[in-house]
Amino acid sequence: MCMVSVDIPNEVLYDTHMSNAEAADFARKMVALGYYTQNQLSIGYCAKIAGLSEEDFIVFLGRHGIGIFDRLTEEELMRDIANA
């Protein structure tokens, strides 16, 4: 897996009351969310990036107002079901 580094000012961590680990977790989840909402990666890949199971990533999407069936064509949905 590739490692990407992001510099976050200490003031941001202080203002958000986040530890380094919490900020890293937040960043991973937001990157995964971005990839998914831009239709760049599958739920499976995004879940791996976010450090979540696919089921937990789907719940995470729901908490952010993103439905998984809104983005799939009927063909894509049938393919995903066949690959499950």
N, CA, C and O atoms as a Maestro MAE file, in Angstrom:
{
 s_m_m2io_version
 :::
 2.0.0
}

f_m_ct {
 s_m_title
 :::
 protein
 m_atom[336] {
  # First column is atom index #
  i_m_mmod_type
  r_m_x_coord
  r_m_y_coord
  r_m_z_coord
  i_m_residue_number
  s_m_chain_name
  s_m_pdb_residue_name
  s_m_pdb_atom_name
  i_m_atomic_number
  :::
  1 25 0.853 -1.180 0.000 1 A "MET " " N  " 7
  2 3 0.000 0.000 0.000 1 A "MET " " CA " 6
  3 2 0.895 1.238 0.000 1 A "MET " " C  " 6
  4 15 1.962 1.239 0.614 1 A "MET " " O  " 8
  5 25 0.467 2.267 -0.674 2 A "CYS " " N  " 7
  6 3 1.195 3.526 -0.783 2 A "CYS " " CA " 6
  7 2 0.951 4.384 0.458 2 A "CYS " " C  " 6
  8 15 -0.150 4.390 1.009 2 A "CYS " " O  " 8
  9 25 1.972 5.099 0.890 3 A "MET " " N  " 7
  10 3 1.846 6.003 2.029 3 A "MET " " CA " 6
  11 2 1.880 7.433 1.504 3 A "MET " " C  " 6
  12 15 2.784 7.801 0.753 3 A "MET " " O  " 8
  13 25 0.897 8.238 1.897 4 A "VAL " " N  " 7
  14 3 0.821 9.641 1.508 4 A "VAL " " CA " 6
  15 2 0.885 10.471 2.778 4 A "VAL " " C  " 6
  16 15 0.246 10.139 3.777 4 A "VAL " " O  " 8
  17 25 1.648 11.539 2.742 5 A "SER " " N  " 7
  18 3 1.814 12.399 3.912 5 A "SER " " CA " 6
  19 2 1.143 13.748 3.669 5 A "SER " " C  " 6
  20 15 1.256 14.324 2.587 5 A "SER " " O  " 8
  21 25 0.444 14.242 4.687 6 A "VAL " " N  " 7
  22 3 -0.223 15.537 4.606 6 A "VAL " " CA " 6
  23 2 0.212 16.363 5.808 6 A "VAL " " C  " 6
  24 15 0.148 15.895 6.945 6 A "VAL " " O  " 8
  25 25 0.648 17.577 5.559 7 A "ASP " " N  " 7
  26 3 1.016 18.475 6.652 7 A "ASP " " CA " 6
  27 2 -0.221 19.221 7.134 7 A "ASP " " C  " 6
  28 15 -0.912 19.876 6.353 7 A "ASP " " O  " 8
  29 25 -0.485 19.113 8.421 8 A "ILE " " N  " 7
  30 3 -1.615 19.806 9.037 8 A "ILE " " CA " 6
  31 2 -1.052 20.687 10.142 8 A "ILE " " C  " 6
  32 15 -0.352 20.196 11.027 8 A "ILE " " O  " 8
  33 25 -1.346 21.975 10.103 9 A "PRO " " N  " 7
  34 3 -0.826 22.865 11.139 9 A "PRO " " CA " 6
  35 2 -1.266 22.414 12.536 9 A "PRO " " C  " 6
  36 15 -2.391 21.951 12.727 9 A "PRO " " O  " 8
  37 25 -0.377 22.555 13.485 10 A "ASN " " N  " 7
  38 3 -0.689 22.187 14.871 10 A "ASN " " CA " 6
  39 2 -1.930 22.905 15.382 10 A "ASN " " C  " 6
  40 15 -2.687 22.359 16.184 10 A "ASN " " O  " 8
  41 25 -2.134 24.136 14.911 11 A "GLU " " N  " 7
  42 3 -3.298 24.905 15.351 11 A "GLU " " CA " 6
  43 2 -4.612 24.215 14.955 11 A "GLU " " C  " 6
  44 15 -5.599 24.278 15.688 11 A "GLU " " O  " 8
  45 25 -4.610 23.564 13.802 12 A "VAL " " N  " 7
  46 3 -5.814 22.855 13.356 12 A "VAL " " CA " 6
  47 2 -6.118 21.705 14.308 12 A "VAL " " C  " 6
  48 15 -7.264 21.513 14.715 12 A "VAL " " O  " 8
  49 25 -5.095 20.946 14.659 13 A "LEU " " N  " 7
  50 3 -5.298 19.848 15.603 13 A "LEU " " CA " 6
  51 2 -5.763 20.382 16.954 13 A "LEU " " C  " 6
  52 15 -6.634 19.796 17.595 13 A "LEU " " O  " 8
  53 25 -5.187 21.478 17.372 14 A "TYR " " N  " 7
  54 3 -5.590 22.076 18.647 14 A "TYR " " CA " 6
  55 2 -7.050 22.535 18.583 14 A "TYR " " C  " 6
  56 15 -7.838 22.240 19.482 14 A "TYR " " O  " 8
  57 25 -7.404 23.255 17.518 15 A "ASP " " N  " 7
  58 3 -8.765 23.795 17.390 15 A "ASP " " CA " 6
  59 2 -9.824 22.704 17.244 15 A "ASP " " C  " 6
  60 15 -10.957 22.873 17.694 15 A "ASP " " O  " 8
  61 25 -9.459 21.589 16.619 16 A "THR " " N  " 7
  62 3 -10.419 20.497 16.420 16 A "THR " " CA " 6
  63 2 -10.359 19.460 17.538 16 A "THR " " C  " 6
  64 15 -11.136 18.506 17.553 16 A "THR " " O  " 8
  65 25 -9.439 19.654 18.462 17 A "HIS " " N  " 7
  66 3 -9.255 18.721 19.586 17 A "HIS " " CA " 6
  67 2 -8.960 17.306 19.096 17 A "HIS " " C  " 6
  68 15 -9.427 16.327 19.679 17 A "HIS " " O  " 8
  69 25 -8.179 17.208 18.019 18 A "MET " " N  " 7
  70 3 -7.815 15.906 17.457 18 A "MET " " CA " 6
  71 2 -6.369 15.574 17.780 18 A "MET " " C  " 6
  72 15 -5.497 16.442 17.796 18 A "MET " " O  " 8
  73 25 -6.141 14.296 18.035 19 A "SER " " N  " 7
  74 3 -4.770 13.805 18.144 19 A "SER " " CA " 6
  75 2 -4.252 13.551 16.730 19 A "SER " " C  " 6
  76 15 -5.013 13.614 15.764 19 A "SER " " O  " 8
  77 25 -2.968 13.268 16.612 20 A "ASN " " N  " 7
  78 3 -2.411 12.941 15.296 20 A "ASN " " CA " 6
  79 2 -3.120 11.726 14.706 20 A "ASN " " C  " 6
  80 15 -3.433 11.707 13.515 20 A "ASN " " O  " 8
  81 25 -3.373 10.721 15.528 21 A "ALA " " N  " 7
  82 3 -4.039 9.501 15.055 21 A "ALA " " CA " 6
  83 2 -5.462 9.798 14.595 21 A "ALA " " C  " 6
  84 15 -5.906 9.263 13.579 21 A "ALA " " O  " 8
  85 25 -6.175 10.637 15.324 22 A "GLU " " N  " 7
  86 3 -7.543 11.000 14.936 22 A "GLU " " CA " 6
  87 2 -7.551 11.789 13.628 22 A "GLU " " C  " 6
  88 15 -8.425 11.591 12.783 22 A "GLU " " O  " 8
  89 25 -6.578 12.682 13.465 23 A "ALA " " N  " 7
  90 3 -6.486 13.461 12.231 23 A "ALA " " CA " 6
  91 2 -6.161 12.554 11.046 23 A "ALA " " C  " 6
  92 15 -6.710 12.735 9.960 23 A "ALA " " O  " 8
  93 25 -5.276 11.583 11.247 24 A "ALA " " N  " 7
  94 3 -4.940 10.640 10.177 24 A "ALA " " CA " 6
  95 2 -6.159 9.805 9.801 24 A "ALA " " C  " 6
  96 15 -6.410 9.571 8.619 24 A "ALA " " O  " 8
  97 25 -6.914 9.357 10.796 25 A "ASP " " N  " 7
  98 3 -8.130 8.579 10.553 25 A "ASP " " CA " 6
  99 2 -9.155 9.412 9.787 25 A "ASP " " C  " 6
  100 15 -9.774 8.933 8.837 25 A "ASP " " O  " 8
  101 25 -9.327 10.658 10.208 26 A "PHE " " N  " 7
  102 3 -10.250 11.575 9.540 26 A "PHE " " CA " 6
  103 2 -9.835 11.780 8.084 26 A "PHE " " C  " 6
  104 15 -10.673 11.735 7.183 26 A "PHE " " O  " 8
  105 25 -8.543 12.006 7.858 27 A "ALA " " N  " 7
  106 3 -8.042 12.241 6.499 27 A "ALA " " CA " 6
  107 2 -8.272 11.023 5.611 27 A "ALA " " C  " 6
  108 15 -8.706 11.163 4.467 27 A "ALA " " O  " 8
  109 25 -7.982 9.823 6.131 28 A "ARG " " N  " 7
  110 3 -8.210 8.601 5.345 28 A "ARG " " CA " 6
  111 2 -9.671 8.473 4.939 28 A "ARG " " C  " 6
  112 15 -9.981 8.159 3.790 28 A "ARG " " O  " 8
  113 25 -10.560 8.717 5.886 29 A "LYS " " N  " 7
  114 3 -11.992 8.590 5.597 29 A "LYS " " CA " 6
  115 2 -12.459 9.638 4.591 29 A "LYS " " C  " 6
  116 15 -13.274 9.338 3.719 29 A "LYS " " O  " 8
  117 25 -11.956 10.848 4.702 30 A "MET " " N  " 7
  118 3 -12.372 11.899 3.772 30 A "MET " " CA " 6
  119 2 -11.819 11.664 2.370 30 A "MET " " C  " 6
  120 15 -12.492 11.960 1.383 30 A "MET " " O  " 8
  121 25 -10.605 11.138 2.273 31 A "VAL " " N  " 7
  122 3 -10.052 10.793 0.959 31 A "VAL " " CA " 6
  123 2 -10.908 9.704 0.319 31 A "VAL " " C  " 6
  124 15 -11.248 9.791 -0.861 31 A "VAL " " O  " 8
  125 25 -11.252 8.687 1.091 32 A "ALA " " N  " 7
  126 3 -12.104 7.606 0.580 32 A "ALA " " CA " 6
  127 2 -13.463 8.147 0.153 32 A "ALA " " C  " 6
  128 15 -13.987 7.769 -0.894 32 A "ALA " " O  " 8
  129 25 -14.028 9.026 0.961 33 A "LEU " " N  " 7
  130 3 -15.318 9.637 0.636 33 A "LEU " " CA " 6
  131 2 -15.222 10.414 -0.678 33 A "LEU " " C  " 6
  132 15 -16.119 10.331 -1.518 33 A "LEU " " O  " 8
  133 25 -14.152 11.157 -0.851 34 A "GLY " " N  " 7
  134 3 -13.944 11.918 -2.082 34 A "GLY " " CA " 6
  135 2 -13.830 11.025 -3.303 34 A "GLY " " C  " 6
  136 15 -14.455 11.284 -4.331 34 A "GLY " " O  " 8
  137 25 -13.031 9.974 -3.190 35 A "TYR " " N  " 7
  138 3 -12.908 9.034 -4.308 35 A "TYR " " CA " 6
  139 2 -14.264 8.430 -4.658 35 A "TYR " " C  " 6
  140 15 -14.607 8.304 -5.834 35 A "TYR " " O  " 8
  141 25 -15.033 8.057 -3.640 36 A "TYR " " N  " 7
  142 3 -16.326 7.422 -3.900 36 A "TYR " " CA " 6
  143 2 -17.311 8.403 -4.531 36 A "TYR " " C  " 6
  144 15 -17.977 8.065 -5.509 36 A "TYR " " O  " 8
  145 25 -17.410 9.608 -3.984 37 A "THR " " N  " 7
  146 3 -18.396 10.563 -4.496 37 A "THR " " CA " 6
  147 2 -18.051 11.051 -5.901 37 A "THR " " C  " 6
  148 15 -18.927 11.522 -6.627 37 A "THR " " O  " 8
  149 25 -16.792 10.942 -6.283 38 A "GLN " " N  " 7
  150 3 -16.393 11.319 -7.640 38 A "GLN " " CA " 6
  151 2 -16.389 10.120 -8.591 38 A "GLN " " C  " 6
  152 15 -15.896 10.202 -9.716 38 A "GLN " " O  " 8
  153 25 -16.951 9.006 -8.113 39 A "ASN " " N  " 7
  154 3 -17.049 7.778 -8.922 39 A "ASN " " CA " 6
  155 2 -15.698 7.304 -9.441 39 A "ASN " " C  " 6
  156 15 -15.604 6.792 -10.556 39 A "ASN " " O  " 8
  157 25 -14.654 7.474 -8.638 40 A "GLN " " N  " 7
  158 3 -13.324 7.057 -9.066 40 A "GLN " " CA " 6
  159 2 -12.965 5.657 -8.591 40 A "GLN " " C  " 6
  160 15 -12.188 4.963 -9.246 40 A "GLN " " O  " 8
  161 25 -13.522 5.232 -7.456 41 A "LEU " " N  " 7
  162 3 -13.193 3.917 -6.909 41 A "LEU " " CA " 6
  163 2 -14.438 3.232 -6.382 41 A "LEU " " C  " 6
  164 15 -15.445 3.875 -6.085 41 A "LEU " " O  " 8
  165 25 -14.351 1.924 -6.274 42 A "SER " " N  " 7
  166 3 -15.460 1.123 -5.759 42 A "SER " " CA " 6
  167 2 -15.584 1.264 -4.243 42 A "SER " " C  " 6
  168 15 -14.692 1.783 -3.572 42 A "SER " " O  " 8
  169 25 -16.698 0.793 -3.735 43 A "ILE " " N  " 7
  170 3 -16.897 0.777 -2.286 43 A "ILE " " CA " 6
  171 2 -15.797 -0.037 -1.614 43 A "ILE " " C  " 6
  172 15 -15.293 0.347 -0.559 43 A "ILE " " O  " 8
  173 25 -15.427 -1.155 -2.221 44 A "GLY " " N  " 7
  174 3 -14.392 -2.015 -1.637 44 A "GLY " " CA " 6
  175 2 -13.063 -1.311 -1.475 44 A "GLY " " C  " 6
  176 15 -12.455 -1.362 -0.405 44 A "GLY " " O  " 8
  177 25 -12.602 -0.649 -2.537 45 A "TYR " " N  " 7
  178 3 -11.335 0.077 -2.449 45 A "TYR " " CA " 6
  179 2 -11.435 1.244 -1.471 45 A "TYR " " C  " 6
  180 15 -10.516 1.486 -0.689 45 A "TYR " " O  " 8
  181 25 -12.540 1.956 -1.519 46 A "CYS " " N  " 7
  182 3 -12.711 3.094 -0.612 46 A "CYS " " CA " 6
  183 2 -12.752 2.633 0.839 46 A "CYS " " C  " 6
  184 15 -12.212 3.301 1.720 46 A "CYS " " O  " 8
  185 25 -13.387 1.500 1.085 47 A "ALA " " N  " 7
  186 3 -13.427 0.957 2.444 47 A "ALA " " CA " 6
  187 2 -12.015 0.653 2.932 47 A "ALA " " C  " 6
  188 15 -11.682 0.937 4.083 47 A "ALA " " O  " 8
  189 25 -11.179 0.074 2.063 48 A "LYS " " N  " 7
  190 3 -9.791 -0.218 2.443 48 A "LYS " " CA " 6
  191 2 -9.040 1.062 2.777 48 A "LYS " " C  " 6
  192 15 -8.322 1.122 3.775 48 A "LYS " " O  " 8
  193 25 -9.205 2.081 1.948 49 A "ILE " " N  " 7
  194 3 -8.533 3.361 2.203 49 A "ILE " " CA " 6
  195 2 -8.984 3.930 3.545 49 A "ILE " " C  " 6
  196 15 -8.169 4.438 4.315 49 A "ILE " " O  " 8
  197 25 -10.283 3.844 3.819 50 A "ALA " " N  " 7
  198 3 -10.840 4.401 5.054 50 A "ALA " " CA " 6
  199 2 -10.504 3.563 6.278 50 A "ALA " " C  " 6
  200 15 -10.695 4.015 7.407 50 A "ALA " " O  " 8
  201 25 -10.008 2.353 6.071 51 A "GLY " " N  " 7
  202 3 -9.710 1.474 7.197 51 A "GLY " " CA " 6
  203 2 -10.965 0.868 7.807 51 A "GLY " " C  " 6
  204 15 -11.005 0.578 9.003 51 A "GLY " " O  " 8
  205 25 -11.990 0.678 6.980 52 A "LEU " " N  " 7
  206 3 -13.276 0.154 7.439 52 A "LEU " " CA " 6
  207 2 -13.644 -1.090 6.636 52 A "LEU " " C  " 6
  208 15 -13.123 -1.319 5.545 52 A "LEU " " O  " 8
  209 25 -14.549 -1.887 7.199 53 A "SER " " N  " 7
  210 3 -15.133 -2.967 6.410 53 A "SER " " CA " 6
  211 2 -16.057 -2.322 5.376 53 A "SER " " C  " 6
  212 15 -16.414 -1.151 5.508 53 A "SER " " O  " 8
  213 25 -16.440 -3.073 4.362 54 A "GLU " " N  " 7
  214 3 -17.363 -2.521 3.364 54 A "GLU " " CA " 6
  215 2 -18.681 -2.121 4.020 54 A "GLU " " C  " 6
  216 15 -19.245 -1.072 3.707 54 A "GLU " " O  " 8
  217 25 -19.161 -2.955 4.923 55 A "GLU " " N  " 7
  218 3 -20.413 -2.645 5.619 55 A "GLU " " CA " 6
  219 2 -20.292 -1.347 6.413 55 A "GLU " " C  " 6
  220 15 -21.184 -0.500 6.363 55 A "GLU " " O  " 8
  221 25 -19.192 -1.192 7.142 56 A "ASP " " N  " 7
  222 3 -19.002 0.031 7.927 56 A "ASP " " CA " 6
  223 2 -18.823 1.252 7.028 56 A "ASP " " C  " 6
  224 15 -19.248 2.351 7.383 56 A "ASP " " O  " 8
  225 25 -18.195 1.067 5.863 57 A "PHE " " N  " 7
  226 3 -18.041 2.187 4.940 57 A "PHE " " CA " 6
  227 2 -19.393 2.617 4.388 57 A "PHE " " C  " 6
  228 15 -19.640 3.810 4.214 57 A "PHE " " O  " 8
  229 25 -20.264 1.663 4.114 58 A "ILE " " N  " 7
  230 3 -21.610 1.990 3.643 58 A "ILE " " CA " 6
  231 2 -22.363 2.773 4.711 58 A "ILE " " C  " 6
  232 15 -23.074 3.727 4.396 58 A "ILE " " O  " 8
  233 25 -22.212 2.373 5.973 59 A "VAL " " N  " 7
  234 3 -22.831 3.119 7.082 59 A "VAL " " CA " 6
  235 2 -22.236 4.528 7.143 59 A "VAL " " C  " 6
  236 15 -22.966 5.503 7.323 59 A "VAL " " O  " 8
  237 25 -20.920 4.636 6.994 60 A "PHE " " N  " 7
  238 3 -20.230 5.926 6.982 60 A "PHE " " CA " 6
  239 2 -20.780 6.821 5.872 60 A "PHE " " C  " 6
  240 15 -21.021 8.009 6.086 60 A "PHE " " O  " 8
  241 25 -20.976 6.243 4.685 61 A "LEU " " N  " 7
  242 3 -21.556 7.013 3.583 61 A "LEU " " CA " 6
  243 2 -22.941 7.522 3.956 61 A "LEU " " C  " 6
  244 15 -23.266 8.685 3.717 61 A "LEU " " O  " 8
  245 25 -23.751 6.656 4.540 62 A "GLY " " N  " 7
  246 3 -25.102 7.045 4.947 62 A "GLY " " CA " 6
  247 2 -25.101 8.183 5.943 62 A "GLY " " C  " 6
  248 15 -25.950 9.072 5.880 62 A "GLY " " O  " 8
  249 25 -24.149 8.159 6.866 63 A "ARG " " N  " 7
  250 3 -24.046 9.237 7.863 63 A "ARG " " CA " 6
  251 2 -23.697 10.570 7.214 63 A "ARG " " C  " 6
  252 15 -23.940 11.635 7.780 63 A "ARG " " O  " 8
  253 25 -23.125 10.492 6.020 64 A "HIS " " N  " 7
  254 3 -22.772 11.704 5.279 64 A "HIS " " CA " 6
  255 2 -23.774 11.995 4.164 64 A "HIS " " C  " 6
  256 15 -23.503 12.788 3.262 64 A "HIS " " O  " 8
  257 25 -24.929 11.346 4.238 65 A "GLY " " N  " 7
  258 3 -26.005 11.624 3.290 65 A "GLY " " CA " 6
  259 2 -25.788 11.076 1.894 65 A "GLY " " C  " 6
  260 15 -26.379 11.570 0.934 65 A "GLY " " O  " 8
  261 25 -24.950 10.064 1.772 66 A "ILE " " N  " 7
  262 3 -24.640 9.504 0.462 66 A "ILE " " CA " 6
  263 2 -25.227 8.099 0.377 66 A "ILE " " C  " 6
  264 15 -24.862 7.214 1.150 66 A "ILE " " O  " 8
  265 25 -26.128 7.911 -0.560 67 A "GLY " " N  " 7
  266 3 -26.722 6.601 -0.787 67 A "GLY " " CA " 6
  267 2 -25.917 5.819 -1.806 67 A "GLY " " C  " 6
  268 15 -25.426 6.386 -2.782 67 A "GLY " " O  " 8
  269 25 -25.779 4.529 -1.587 68 A "ILE " " N  " 7
  270 3 -24.959 3.737 -2.512 68 A "ILE " " CA " 6
  271 2 -25.701 3.382 -3.790 68 A "ILE " " C  " 6
  272 15 -25.067 3.148 -4.819 68 A "ILE " " O  " 8
  273 25 -27.020 3.336 -3.753 69 A "PHE " " N  " 7
  274 3 -27.761 2.943 -4.942 69 A "PHE " " CA " 6
  275 2 -28.017 4.118 -5.878 69 A "PHE " " C  " 6
  276 15 -28.406 3.918 -7.028 69 A "PHE " " O  " 8
  277 25 -27.806 5.330 -5.402 70 A "ASP " " N  " 7
  278 3 -28.010 6.514 -6.231 70 A "ASP " " CA " 6
  279 2 -26.980 6.607 -7.349 70 A "ASP " " C  " 6
  280 15 -27.243 7.222 -8.382 70 A "ASP " " O  " 8
  281 25 -25.829 6.013 -7.158 71 A "ARG " " N  " 7
  282 3 -24.715 6.178 -8.078 71 A "ARG " " CA " 6
  283 2 -24.585 5.051 -9.091 71 A "ARG " " C  " 6
  284 15 -23.814 5.159 -10.044 71 A "ARG " " O  " 8
  285 25 -25.321 3.987 -8.898 72 A "LEU " " N  " 7
  286 3 -25.165 2.829 -9.762 72 A "LEU " " CA " 6
  287 2 -26.232 2.779 -10.847 72 A "LEU " " C  " 6
  288 15 -27.411 3.037 -10.603 72 A "LEU " " O  " 8
  289 25 -25.788 2.443 -12.041 73 A "THR " " N  " 7
  290 3 -26.758 2.128 -13.078 73 A "THR " " CA " 6
  291 2 -27.279 0.723 -12.792 73 A "THR " " C  " 6
  292 15 -26.706 0.003 -11.974 73 A "THR " " O  " 8
  293 25 -28.344 0.335 -13.450 74 A "GLU " " N  " 7
  294 3 -28.879 -1.015 -13.243 74 A "GLU " " CA " 6
  295 2 -27.826 -2.068 -13.591 74 A "GLU " " C  " 6
  296 15 -27.701 -3.078 -12.898 74 A "GLU " " O  " 8
  297 25 -27.078 -1.833 -14.653 75 A "GLU " " N  " 7
  298 3 -26.028 -2.775 -15.066 75 A "GLU " " CA " 6
  299 2 -24.947 -2.904 -13.993 75 A "GLU " " C  " 6
  300 15 -24.513 -4.011 -13.674 75 A "GLU " " O  " 8
  301 25 -24.515 -1.771 -13.438 76 A "GLU " " N  " 7
  302 3 -23.493 -1.800 -12.393 76 A "GLU " " CA " 6
  303 2 -24.004 -2.512 -11.147 76 A "GLU " " C  " 6
  304 15 -23.272 -3.281 -10.523 76 A "GLU " " O  " 8
  305 25 -25.251 -2.258 -10.786 77 A "LEU " " N  " 7
  306 3 -25.838 -2.909 -9.621 77 A "LEU " " CA " 6
  307 2 -25.879 -4.419 -9.818 77 A "LEU " " C  " 6
  308 15 -25.527 -5.169 -8.908 77 A "LEU " " O  " 8
  309 25 -26.302 -4.870 -10.986 78 A "MET " " N  " 7
  310 3 -26.371 -6.305 -11.258 78 A "MET " " CA " 6
  311 2 -24.973 -6.935 -11.250 78 A "MET " " C  " 6
  312 15 -24.801 -8.056 -10.772 78 A "MET " " O  " 8
  313 25 -23.986 -6.223 -11.773 79 A "ARG " " N  " 7
  314 3 -22.609 -6.720 -11.755 79 A "ARG " " CA " 6
  315 2 -22.099 -6.822 -10.325 79 A "ARG " " C  " 6
  316 15 -21.460 -7.811 -9.967 79 A "ARG " " O  " 8
  317 25 -22.375 -5.809 -9.500 80 A "ASP " " N  " 7
  318 3 -21.953 -5.848 -8.098 80 A "ASP " " CA " 6
  319 2 -22.612 -7.003 -7.358 80 A "ASP " " C  " 6
  320 15 -21.968 -7.675 -6.553 80 A "ASP " " O  " 8
  321 25 -23.883 -7.235 -7.626 81 A "ILE " " N  " 7
  322 3 -24.584 -8.346 -6.978 81 A "ILE " " CA " 6
  323 2 -23.965 -9.673 -7.413 81 A "ILE " " C  " 6
  324 15 -23.779 -10.572 -6.592 81 A "ILE " " O  " 8
  325 25 -23.650 -9.796 -8.691 82 A "ALA " " N  " 7
  326 3 -23.045 -11.029 -9.205 82 A "ALA " " CA " 6
  327 2 -21.663 -11.269 -8.614 82 A "ALA " " C  " 6
  328 15 -21.260 -12.417 -8.429 82 A "ALA " " O  " 8
  329 25 -20.931 -10.194 -8.315 83 A "ASN " " N  " 7
  330 3 -19.577 -10.312 -7.768 83 A "ASN " " CA " 6
  331 2 -19.552 -10.439 -6.254 83 A "ASN " " C  " 6
  332 15 -18.490 -10.657 -5.671 83 A "ASN " " O  " 8
  333 25 -20.696 -10.306 -5.615 84 A "ALA " " N  " 7
  334 3 -20.739 -10.348 -4.142 84 A "ALA " " CA " 6
  335 2 -20.468 -11.739 -3.620 84 A "ALA " " C  " 6
  336 15 -20.466 -11.954 -2.407 84 A "ALA " " O  " 8
  :::
 }
 m_bond[335] {
  # First column is bond index #
  i_m_from
  i_m_to
  i_m_order
  :::
  1 1 2 1
  2 2 3 1
  3 3 4 2
  4 3 5 1
  5 5 6 1
  6 6 7 1
  7 7 8 2
  8 7 9 1
  9 9 10 1
  10 10 11 1
  11 11 12 2
  12 11 13 1
  13 13 14 1
  14 14 15 1
  15 15 16 2
  16 15 17 1
  17 17 18 1
  18 18 19 1
  19 19 20 2
  20 19 21 1
  21 21 22 1
  22 22 23 1
  23 23 24 2
  24 23 25 1
  25 25 26 1
  26 26 27 1
  27 27 28 2
  28 27 29 1
  29 29 30 1
  30 30 31 1
  31 31 32 2
  32 31 33 1
  33 33 34 1
  34 34 35 1
  35 35 36 2
  36 35 37 1
  37 37 38 1
  38 38 39 1
  39 39 40 2
  40 39 41 1
  41 41 42 1
  42 42 43 1
  43 43 44 2
  44 43 45 1
  45 45 46 1
  46 46 47 1
  47 47 48 2
  48 47 49 1
  49 49 50 1
  50 50 51 1
  51 51 52 2
  52 51 53 1
  53 53 54 1
  54 54 55 1
  55 55 56 2
  56 55 57 1
  57 57 58 1
  58 58 59 1
  59 59 60 2
  60 59 61 1
  61 61 62 1
  62 62 63 1
  63 63 64 2
  64 63 65 1
  65 65 66 1
  66 66 67 1
  67 67 68 2
  68 67 69 1
  69 69 70 1
  70 70 71 1
  71 71 72 2
  72 71 73 1
  73 73 74 1
  74 74 75 1
  75 75 76 2
  76 75 77 1
  77 77 78 1
  78 78 79 1
  79 79 80 2
  80 79 81 1
  81 81 82 1
  82 82 83 1
  83 83 84 2
  84 83 85 1
  85 85 86 1
  86 86 87 1
  87 87 88 2
  88 87 89 1
  89 89 90 1
  90 90 91 1
  91 91 92 2
  92 91 93 1
  93 93 94 1
  94 94 95 1
  95 95 96 2
  96 95 97 1
  97 97 98 1
  98 98 99 1
  99 99 100 2
  100 99 101 1
  101 101 102 1
  102 102 103 1
  103 103 104 2
  104 103 105 1
  105 105 106 1
  106 106 107 1
  107 107 108 2
  108 107 109 1
  109 109 110 1
  110 110 111 1
  111 111 112 2
  112 111 113 1
  113 113 114 1
  114 114 115 1
  115 115 116 2
  116 115 117 1
  117 117 118 1
  118 118 119 1
  119 119 120 2
  120 119 121 1
  121 121 122 1
  122 122 123 1
  123 123 124 2
  124 123 125 1
  125 125 126 1
  126 126 127 1
  127 127 128 2
  128 127 129 1
  129 129 130 1
  130 130 131 1
  131 131 132 2
  132 131 133 1
  133 133 134 1
  134 134 135 1
  135 135 136 2
  136 135 137 1
  137 137 138 1
  138 138 139 1
  139 139 140 2
  140 139 141 1
  141 141 142 1
  142 142 143 1
  143 143 144 2
  144 143 145 1
  145 145 146 1
  146 146 147 1
  147 147 148 2
  148 147 149 1
  149 149 150 1
  150 150 151 1
  151 151 152 2
  152 151 153 1
  153 153 154 1
  154 154 155 1
  155 155 156 2
  156 155 157 1
  157 157 158 1
  158 158 159 1
  159 159 160 2
  160 159 161 1
  161 161 162 1
  162 162 163 1
  163 163 164 2
  164 163 165 1
  165 165 166 1
  166 166 167 1
  167 167 168 2
  168 167 169 1
  169 169 170 1
  170 170 171 1
  171 171 172 2
  172 171 173 1
  173 173 174 1
  174 174 175 1
  175 175 176 2
  176 175 177 1
  177 177 178 1
  178 178 179 1
  179 179 180 2
  180 179 181 1
  181 181 182 1
  182 182 183 1
  183 183 184 2
  184 183 185 1
  185 185 186 1
  186 186 187 1
  187 187 188 2
  188 187 189 1
  189 189 190 1
  190 190 191 1
  191 191 192 2
  192 191 193 1
  193 193 194 1
  194 194 195 1
  195 195 196 2
  196 195 197 1
  197 197 198 1
  198 198 199 1
  199 199 200 2
  200 199 201 1
  201 201 202 1
  202 202 203 1
  203 203 204 2
  204 203 205 1
  205 205 206 1
  206 206 207 1
  207 207 208 2
  208 207 209 1
  209 209 210 1
  210 210 211 1
  211 211 212 2
  212 211 213 1
  213 213 214 1
  214 214 215 1
  215 215 216 2
  216 215 217 1
  217 217 218 1
  218 218 219 1
  219 219 220 2
  220 219 221 1
  221 221 222 1
  222 222 223 1
  223 223 224 2
  224 223 225 1
  225 225 226 1
  226 226 227 1
  227 227 228 2
  228 227 229 1
  229 229 230 1
  230 230 231 1
  231 231 232 2
  232 231 233 1
  233 233 234 1
  234 234 235 1
  235 235 236 2
  236 235 237 1
  237 237 238 1
  238 238 239 1
  239 239 240 2
  240 239 241 1
  241 241 242 1
  242 242 243 1
  243 243 244 2
  244 243 245 1
  245 245 246 1
  246 246 247 1
  247 247 248 2
  248 247 249 1
  249 249 250 1
  250 250 251 1
  251 251 252 2
  252 251 253 1
  253 253 254 1
  254 254 255 1
  255 255 256 2
  256 255 257 1
  257 257 258 1
  258 258 259 1
  259 259 260 2
  260 259 261 1
  261 261 262 1
  262 262 263 1
  263 263 264 2
  264 263 265 1
  265 265 266 1
  266 266 267 1
  267 267 268 2
  268 267 269 1
  269 269 270 1
  270 270 271 1
  271 271 272 2
  272 271 273 1
  273 273 274 1
  274 274 275 1
  275 275 276 2
  276 275 277 1
  277 277 278 1
  278 278 279 1
  279 279 280 2
  280 279 281 1
  281 281 282 1
  282 282 283 1
  283 283 284 2
  284 283 285 1
  285 285 286 1
  286 286 287 1
  287 287 288 2
  288 287 289 1
  289 289 290 1
  290 290 291 1
  291 291 292 2
  292 291 293 1
  293 293 294 1
  294 294 295 1
  295 295 296 2
  296 295 297 1
  297 297 298 1
  298 298 299 1
  299 299 300 2
  300 299 301 1
  301 301 302 1
  302 302 303 1
  303 303 304 2
  304 303 305 1
  305 305 306 1
  306 306 307 1
  307 307 308 2
  308 307 309 1
  309 309 310 1
  310 310 311 1
  311 311 312 2
  312 311 313 1
  313 313 314 1
  314 314 315 1
  315 315 316 2
  316 315 317 1
  317 317 318 1
  318 318 319 1
  319 319 320 2
  320 319 321 1
  321 321 322 1
  322 322 323 1
  323 323 324 2
  324 323 325 1
  325 325 326 1
  326 326 327 1
  327 327 328 2
  328 327 329 1
  329 329 330 1
  330 330 331 1
  331 331 332 2
  332 331 333 1
  333 333 334 1
  334 334 335 1
  335 335 336 2
  :::
 }
}
